[in-house]
Amino acid sequence: MEKLLVLFGFLLCLTVVQAQPAPGGPALFDAGWRFYRGAAPGAERPEFDDAAWRPVALPHDWSIEDLPGTSSPFSPGAISQVSGGFTTGGTGWYRKTFTLPTGPPGQRVQLLFEGVYMNAEVWLNGQRLGSHPHGYTSFWYDVTDKLKADGAANVVAVQVRNEGLNSRWYSGSGIYRHVWLSTRAPVHVAPWGTYLTTPVVTATAAQVSATTTVQNETAQAAALTLMTRLLNSGGREVARTESKQTLGAGAKADIVQRLSVSAPERWSVERPSLYTAVTEVRQHGRLLDRVATPFGIRTISFDAQRGFQLNGQVLKLKGGCIHHDNGPLGARSYDRAEERKIELLKASGYNAIRCAHNPPAPALLAACDRLGMLVIDEAFDMWREAKNPYDYHLYFDQWWQRDVASMVRRDRNHPCVILWSIGNEIPERGKPVGVATARALGDYIRQLDPTRPITSAVNGLNPDKDPYFATLDVAGYNYAAGGDHHQAAIYAQDHARRPQRVLYGAESYPLEAFGSWMDVVDHPYVLGDFVWTAIDYLGEASIGWRGYWQDPNFYPWNLAFCGDFDICGWKRPQSYYRDALWLPNQVSVFVKPPTPSFPLNPAKQEWSKWEWHDVLADWTWPGQENQSLEVQVYSSCERVELLLNGTSLGSRPTSRATKYQASWAVPYQPGTLRAVGYNGAKQAGTAELRSVAAPTQLRLTPDRSTLRADGQDLSYVTVELLDGQGIRHPKATNPLRFELSGPGTIVGVGNANPLSTESYQRPARDAWQGRCLVVIKSGQEVGKIMLRVSAEGLPALPAAEVSIAAR
C-alpha cells in the first residue's frame, strides 16, 4: 500500500492505569506480594502456606537477582546463553492476600497487569482467571464474581514461566510492570474505553472526536448522561458536551461526541502540550464513573514528496531503537526509570524512538507524551515461524488478535505514537503466507485506529519483499544505508523502482552513522534513521565488540555493548559523534588506546558492525611518553584546532566532506589536550582531556535530590573517583561499598562494564572507568535518605555522603 498518507493525529494516554481516581477508581496493587522462585504445587489454593516466601514489592524481576548461593545473576551454563546475557529464567510464583474495601453494592472489580514475562497464569481464591503468554502486552480480568467481600481475605496467585530459549535479548522474568485493582460502578466506562481523535486541526480551531465505550453490567436498562469536558494544559476547561443514552441490561455501547477547541495548543516535540478529557457517567444526576484521559492535539502525515510532517512541518526522525530493560534494574519498570531514559535521549538530540520489539510500558509512553518524543509502537518479533524454540510463535495463531488489540486500545490515545509496527525481521516476510498475515494484521489495526500508518522493520532488502511492503503504509528498512558497499544505494534504487514508497531506516549500524544520516538529509522520502541502539542492554552479548556470535567463547560478556548510552545512562563515544551529526557547535575529543580495550575476536565477520571505534576519553597513559597516539575529534563546527599543553598542533576542517571528524597523531605527554571548534574566526565550542593523578576523593551526584515518598520514586546517584584536581580517573577500578540509612532502599548498582559478573543487587560494586551507579528507591515514609560510599582497602580515600529528601 504505497500511497500518500495523511493521518490526523490525536492522542491520549488512557489506559485504566493513568486514569485519575473516580468513585472507587484504580489503585496501585504493587505492595504486599510474596514470591517464590521455583515450582510450588498447590500455590494457587488460598489455604497454601506462603509464610516462608520472600516479601517483594512490584515491579519485580527475578532474573536480575543473584542466583541462589552466589553473588551474581550470571551463569555460563544458563539456558539463555548469549541471547539473554547468561541470566536465568525458570518458574516463579507470586501471591498476595488482600481485603476488598467497603463500597456501594454491585461494584465491578477489575485486576489489570501491565506486563508479565511470560506465560502468566492467574488465580483468585483458587479459581482460575486465565493465562496470558505474551510477555509484553497488558491484560485484565473482571474478578467481581470471584471475590470475597465484607472484610474477608482474598488471595491472588500468579505463576510465571520463563522457560526454555524464548528471547533474542534479555527479557527479565516475573511481574516486572505495575498491577492495578479498579473498582467501578456497575455502569461504567470500559477498560481502555475512551478513544480520542482530532480529525480537523488548524491554528484557530480543532475538532475533537471522543468515542466512549460504556458498559451496563446490571439486570435492567439504565438511562445515562455521558459528559465529556476538555481541560487545557493549565487545567482550564475549554470545551464541554453531554449525551443522553439508554443502555439495555448487560449492554455495551460506543457513544460518539464532538467537541471544538479554539486556538488549540498543538502537541509537538518542542512544545508537548497535553489536554485532558474528563469523561463522566451519570444516572439521575448521580456520578457513577469518571475517567481522566490525557491526550494531545496534533496532525501527522507521511508522503514520498515531503516525508514526515508534524503539524504541517517537515520533521526528520532522529531516532534510536530501545529494548525494554532498565540496565541495573533489569526489566523492572519503575515510572522514573522509563522517564529518565527519555530525558537522556531528548537531551542528546533524539526526537523519536522505536520500541524494539514489543509494546512498551505505559509509563514510557506517558513520558514521551510529556517530554515530546515520537514513538514507533511495535507488536512482535516473530509470527508463526520461530526465532527461538519457545518464543511467541507457539501462541501467535491463538493470541495475535488479542495482543494487537491490547497494544492499540491501550496506546492509541498517546500523541507520541505515530506508527504501528506489526513486526521486526519476520522470517516469513518474503513468502505469500507472510504477505497474507501482514495484510490481516494491518487491516485489524486500521479497524481499531485508522489515524496512524502501519509499518514493519524488514531486513533482506531485495525486490522479493515488494509484496510484503505493499501491505504496509510506511516501509522500515533494516541496515540498508550508510555503508561504503552496495547497500548504500538501496534507498535510491528502491525509490526509482517504487517512487511513492515512504521509508525510513528502522535499524542502522553505529559504525555507519554518518552515511545513514546523510541519506536522511539528502532524500525527502527517507523519514529518518533509528540506530541500533540508542541505549545499551543486557543480552545479545558483545555484538558491539566480538561480533554476532561467531565465536562460542563469549562468557563473561553479558551486555550488547552497542548503545549510544551505556546501561547506566552515560554517553559513550558514538553518542558524542551523533551530537556532531545532529546538533550545532559540538566538539568532543577521544584517544585510541595503544592496545585494544578488550581482546579482539578473530572470528568476527565484516558485516557485524554494531560496534564503534575503540576510543576513550582518556589522556592518562603512563609508560607511553613520546609514543604516538591517535586522537579523534568529532565536531559540527567548521574547523577544530588541537592543542597540547597550550601548544597548537594545527587545525583541521570538520565538515560533511570530513564526516565531521578530524584526527591527529600526537606524541604523548602528560598534561592537557584541548580541542577548540571555530565557525569562521569565532570560537564555538571546546572539549579537553587532562592527565590525572591517583584518586584522592569520591564525588556523589544524584540526578534528583528530592523523591516522592510513594515507594516507587528513584534517584540515580553517580559515584566518581577523582584526583586532587577534581578530575575523574578514567582507569580507576576501586571496589566501592554502599551504606544507606533512612526511608529508602538500594534497588540497583552498576558500572556498565560489559564483562562484569558482579551483583546488581548487593551494596558493593567495582568502579569501571572511574565511576559506578547506585539507584535508590524511596519508601513510603518521609524523611532523609543518606547514602555513604567508601572505597575498600583505601583508607586514604575518605568516604563520601549525599542526602536525598523523601517527601
Salt bridges, closest charged atoms under 4 A:
GLU2 OE1 - ARG498 NE 3.88
GLU2 OE2 - ARG501 NH2 2.76
ASP30 OD2 - HIS178 ND1 2.59
GLU47 OE2 - ARG45 NE 3.25
ASP50 OD2 - ARG95 NE 2.80
GLU65 OE1 - ARG54 NH2 2.72
GLU65 OE2 - HIS60 NE2 2.78
ASP66 OD2 - ARG762 NE 2.79
GLU121 OE2 - ARG128 NE 2.86
ASP142 OD1 - ARG108 NH2 3.29
GLU217 OE1 - ARG108 NE 3.37
GLU217 OE2 - HIS188 NE2 3.25
GLU237 OE1 - ARG229 NH1 3.34
GLU237 OE2 - ARG240 NE 2.90
GLU242 OE2 - LYS244 NZ 3.95
GLU280 OE2 - ARG229 NH2 3.92
GLU280 OE1 - ARG282 NH2 3.04
GLU280 OE2 - ARG290 NE 3.11
ASP289 OD1 - ARG184 NH1 2.72
ASP335 OD1 - HIS178 NE2 2.79
GLU338 OE1 - LYS341 NZ 3.03
GLU339 OE1 - ARG336 NH1 2.76
GLU339 OE2 - ARG370 NH2 2.97
GLU343 OE1 - ARG336 NH1 3.06
ASP369 OD2 - HIS414 ND1 2.50
GLU378 OE2 - ARG354 NE 3.09
GLU378 OE1 - HIS357 ND1 2.79
ASP381 OD2 - ARG168 NE 2.83
ASP381 OD1 - LYS387 NZ 3.03
GLU385 OE2 - LYS431 NZ 2.82
ASP391 OD1 - HIS393 ND1 2.56
ASP397 OD1 - ARG384 NE 2.70
ASP403 OD1 - HIS132 NE2 3.67
ASP411 OD1 - ARG410 NE 2.59
ASP443 OD1 - ARG446 NH1 3.21
ASP449 OD2 - ARG452 NH1 2.80
ASP464 OD1 - LYS465 NZ 3.03
ASP466 OD2 - ARG497 NH1 2.22
ASP466 OD2 - ARG498 NH2 3.33
ASP466 OD1 - ARG501 NH2 2.95
ASP473 OD2 - ARG446 NH2 3.21
ASP494 OD1 - ARG497 NH2 2.90
ASP494 OD2 - ARG501 NH1 3.60
GLU507 OE2 - ARG354 NH1 3.05
GLU512 OE2 - HIS485 NE2 3.55
GLU512 OE2 - LYS609 NZ 3.02
ASP522 OD2 - ARG656 NH2 2.64
ASP551 OD2 - ARG546 NH2 3.00
ASP564 OD2 - ARG578 NE 2.51
ASP579 OD2 - LYS571 NZ 2.98
GLU611 OE2 - LYS604 NZ 3.35
ASP618 OD2 - LYS731 NZ 2.49
GLU688 OE1 - ARG674 NE 3.79
ASP703 OD2 - ARG336 NH2 2.88
ASP710 OD2 - ARG708 NE 3.24
ASP713 OD1 - ARG704 NH1 2.81
ASP713 OD2 - ARG708 NH1 3.61
GLU720 OE1 - ARG699 NE 3.00
GLU720 OE2 - ARG728 NE 3.73
GLU739 OE2 - ARG788 NH1 3.27
GLU758 OE1 - ARG765 NE 3.49
GLU792 OE2 - ARG737 NE 2.93
GLU801 OE2 - ARG788 NE 3.78
